Amino acid sequence: MPDIMLPVRSVPILAQCDVLVCGGGPAGVAAAVAAGRHGASVVLLERWPRVGGMATTALVNIWHRSDREKIVIRGLAQESVDRLGAEGWLSTYGGPEGRHETESFDPEGLTLVWHRMLQEAGVRVICYTVAGEPLLDDDSSIMGVLVETKTGQQAVMARFVIDASGDGDVAAKAGVGFDFGREADDLVQGMTMMYGLCGIDEAARDAMTQAQRESIIADMTKRIEEGELPPSKTANPTWYGNRVIPNMCPVAGNPLDEEELTELTVLGRERVFAFLEYWRKTVPGFENACVEQTGHSLGIRESRRIHGLKTLTAEMVLGAIKQPDAIGHGVWMIDIHDPEGSGYTTWQDRNKTNMVPEGQSYHIPLAMCLNDTVPNLAVAGRCASSTHEGHSSVRVQSHCIVMGQGVGTLAAMALNAGVGLGEVHVRALQEALREDGVYLEDVPGGA
Ligand SMILES: Cc1cc2nc3c(=O)[nH]c(=O)nc-3n(C[C@H](O)[C@H](O)[C@H](O)COP(=O)(O)OP(=O)(O)OC[C@H]3O[C@@H](n4cnc5c(N)ncnc54)[C@H](O)[C@@H]3O)c2cc1C
């Protein structure tokens, strides 16, 4: 079908600000709070009714902050953890042996905590609003974005724009190049429909004998292999209790295709209920189990990876490589969920070569968030510049918070100094981040 031509028309300005953050996931919240605290006027646009992104809306509620010896991701992540803990929204989570889970939280609690932090930082949060077409100047600077509202199309204008949409929507539409998927076939990591359960009789579940447990797991594994149950690699019901959120029910496809995403979301929910039905019939204590909640959105791990001035690779991750322009540390392993949707993850190999060596961490460089196409636009979060493999580590939420805090602080410093994003002295940025509680050690050539 041919394109249609749109008439030229004027558009009212909804908001004007110093820093516009597009997307309110872990990266966007951190960017907005950091910029607001450093004196910038900030608008945060979020398409869903709450902030938190995958952490709240897709029920992905686990953070990894330790190098398996000490906590090395602090700053706004630490502050969020402290506030969650003080209000009873947090539990520690050991995870399988040899891994380094640190905290799991209630997504409702994180929603409250992050909206409060944004409010306290003076950020103007506008939910239910998709950041649309970027408005570009003749010199390729971005002046703002168009948004569709109930009263018609409007514009949000800004000095600096941070694309924290997870998918890199604004950067891609502004002409910054990107990669999508793994090199061999362009497929991105599998997605997952997360869900919470209730109504489980935990005493009955715990009274099961080892033999009973093993027989259930063996039966379920066989049914998954034979296609009687949906694909999953971690379908052990005895791990799950009331209000625990299983990471199961994978699906595969293109998260940038709305129609496909709709079908996959429906499929993911069907699979949740297929497991529930089986568990009710099979597992002691699960007879009256219910789905308390499914993710409002399918959990999306990977889509566009926007080209940056530096690209994070698996070698940088696994080599615990330090960077002169570090804005924080990363600890997570190369963790690729099968792009074909089996539910298989590379960490299930228990293959230590997938992991950053114990007690070590890599640096997250600022340059993976900057680009050479639109000078006053930065990206933060899972859309930042990385290879498919490097992304599988740096995509985790604590790492996205590091990026958000880094570029949010950078934008406010650039504003205060009247310079561009690339002109802020990186040592001054690192000093400001340390003062704000960010753990930043072993910077090559640094103080
Ligand atoms: C099933 C699953 C399990 C995972 N497990 C873990 C785990 O155990 N630990 C961990 O730390 N991480 C985990 N992750 C990864 C992690 O949750 C994400 O990579 C992380 O949330 C990315 O943060 P982000 O801020 O970059 O993007 P997102 O969390 O995706 O947030 C992007 C936000 O931007 C909004 N948005 C998008 N486009 C627009 C637009 N055009 N305009 C306005 N708003 C927009 C979205 O609505 C969303 O709120 C998992 C992910 C999934 C899907």
The ligand as an SDF file (V2000), in Angstrom:
LIG
                    3D

 53 58  0  0  0  0  0  0  0  0999 V2000
   11.2170  -12.0230   31.6800 C   0  0  0  0  0  0  0  0  0  0  0  0
   12.3800  -11.1850   32.0250 C   0  0  0  0  0  0  0  0  0  0  0  0
   13.2080  -11.5560   33.0520 C   0  0  0  0  0  0  0  0  0  0  0  0
   14.2680  -10.7470   33.4090 C   0  0  0  0  0  0  0  0  0  0  0  0
   15.0160  -11.0960   34.4850 N   0  0  0  0  0  0  0  0  0  0  0  0
   15.8080  -10.1490   35.0260 C   0  0  0  0  0  0  0  0  0  0  0  0
   16.3780  -10.3520   36.2950 C   0  0  0  0  0  0  0  0  0  0  0  0
   16.2560  -11.4210   36.8960 O   0  0  0  0  0  0  0  0  0  0  0  0
   17.0920   -9.3320   36.8320 N   0  0  0  0  0  0  0  0  0  0  0  0
   17.2710   -8.1280   36.1830 C   0  0  0  0  0  0  0  0  0  0  0  0
   17.8720   -7.2230   36.7430 O   0  0  0  0  0  0  0  0  0  0  0  0
   16.7900   -7.9520   34.9420 N   0  0  0  0  0  0  0  0  0  0  0  0
   16.0470   -8.9140   34.3740 C   0  0  0  0  0  0  0  0  0  0  0  0
   15.5040   -8.7030   33.1470 N   0  0  0  0  0  0  0  0  0  0  0  0
   15.9380   -7.5560   32.3160 C   0  0  0  0  0  0  0  0  0  0  0  0
   15.3670   -6.2320   32.7220 C   0  0  0  0  0  0  0  0  0  0  0  0
   14.1030   -6.3350   33.3250 O   0  0  0  0  0  0  0  0  0  0  0  0
   15.2830   -5.2450   31.5610 C   0  0  0  0  0  0  0  0  0  0  0  0
   16.3470   -5.4080   30.6780 O   0  0  0  0  0  0  0  0  0  0  0  0
   15.2850   -3.8480   32.1420 C   0  0  0  0  0  0  0  0  0  0  0  0
   14.0540   -3.6150   32.7740 O   0  0  0  0  0  0  0  0  0  0  0  0
   15.5350   -2.7990   31.0840 C   0  0  0  0  0  0  0  0  0  0  0  0
   15.3450   -1.5260   31.6590 O   0  0  0  0  0  0  0  0  0  0  0  0
   15.0630   -0.2740   30.7300 P   0  0  0  0  0  0  0  0  0  0  0  0
   14.7530    0.8630   31.6200 O   0  0  0  0  0  0  0  0  0  0  0  0
   16.1600   -0.1340   29.7500 O   0  0  0  0  0  0  0  0  0  0  0  0
   13.7920   -0.7030   29.8620 O   0  0  0  0  0  0  0  0  0  0  0  0
   12.3150   -1.2360   30.2770 P   0  0  0  0  0  0  0  0  0  0  0  0
   12.3160   -1.8760   31.6140 O   0  0  0  0  0  0  0  0  0  0  0  0
   11.8880   -2.0160   29.1080 O   0  0  0  0  0  0  0  0  0  0  0  0
   11.5220    0.1140   30.3800 O   0  0  0  0  0  0  0  0  0  0  0  0
   11.2340    0.9080   29.2470 C   0  0  0  0  0  0  0  0  0  0  0  0
   10.0750    1.8130   29.6050 C   0  0  0  0  0  0  0  0  0  0  0  0
    9.8600    2.7190   28.5260 O   0  0  0  0  0  0  0  0  0  0  0  0
    8.4840    2.7600   28.1920 C   0  0  0  0  0  0  0  0  0  0  0  0
    8.3820    3.1020   26.7720 N   0  0  0  0  0  0  0  0  0  0  0  0
    8.7490    2.3450   25.7190 C   0  0  0  0  0  0  0  0  0  0  0  0
    8.6030    3.0190   24.5840 N   0  0  0  0  0  0  0  0  0  0  0  0
    8.1170    4.2290   24.9220 C   0  0  0  0  0  0  0  0  0  0  0  0
    7.7770    5.3850   24.1820 C   0  0  0  0  0  0  0  0  0  0  0  0
    7.9480    5.4410   22.8520 N   0  0  0  0  0  0  0  0  0  0  0  0
    7.2770    6.4550   24.8520 N   0  0  0  0  0  0  0  0  0  0  0  0
    7.1050    6.4220   26.2050 C   0  0  0  0  0  0  0  0  0  0  0  0
    7.4230    5.3510   26.9560 N   0  0  0  0  0  0  0  0  0  0  0  0
    7.9500    4.2860   26.3150 C   0  0  0  0  0  0  0  0  0  0  0  0
    7.9790    1.3740   28.5280 C   0  0  0  0  0  0  0  0  0  0  0  0
    6.5820    1.3900   28.7150 O   0  0  0  0  0  0  0  0  0  0  0  0
    8.7670    1.0550   29.7970 C   0  0  0  0  0  0  0  0  0  0  0  0
    8.1270    1.5220   30.9480 O   0  0  0  0  0  0  0  0  0  0  0  0
   14.5060   -9.5370   32.6980 C   0  0  0  0  0  0  0  0  0  0  0  0
   13.6860   -9.1790   31.6360 C   0  0  0  0  0  0  0  0  0  0  0  0
   12.6360   -9.9860   31.2990 C   0  0  0  0  0  0  0  0  0  0  0  0
   11.7520   -9.5590   30.1870 C   0  0  0  0  0  0  0  0  0  0  0  0
  1  2  1  0
  2  3  1  0
  2 52  2  0
  3  4  2  0
  4  5  1  0
  4 50  1  0
  5  6  2  0
  6  7  1  0
  6 13  1  0
  7  8  2  0
  7  9  1  0
  9 10  1  0
 10 11  2  0
 10 12  1  0
 12 13  2  0
 13 14  1  0
 14 15  1  0
 14 50  1  0
 15 16  1  0
 16 17  1  0
 16 18  1  0
 18 19  1  0
 18 20  1  0
 20 21  1  0
 20 22  1  0
 22 23  1  0
 23 24  1  0
 24 25  2  0
 24 26  1  0
 24 27  1  0
 27 28  1  0
 28 29  2  0
 28 30  1  0
 28 31  1  0
 31 32  1  0
 32 33  1  0
 33 34  1  0
 33 48  1  0
 34 35  1  0
 35 36  1  0
 35 46  1  0
 36 37  1  0
 36 45  1  0
 37 38  2  0
 38 39  1  0
 39 40  1  0
 39 45  2  0
 40 41  1  0
 40 42  2  0
 42 43  1  0
 43 44  2  0
 44 45  1  0
 46 47  1  0
 46 48  1  0
 48 49  1  0
 50 51  2  0
 51 52  1  0
 52 53  1  0
M  END
$$$$
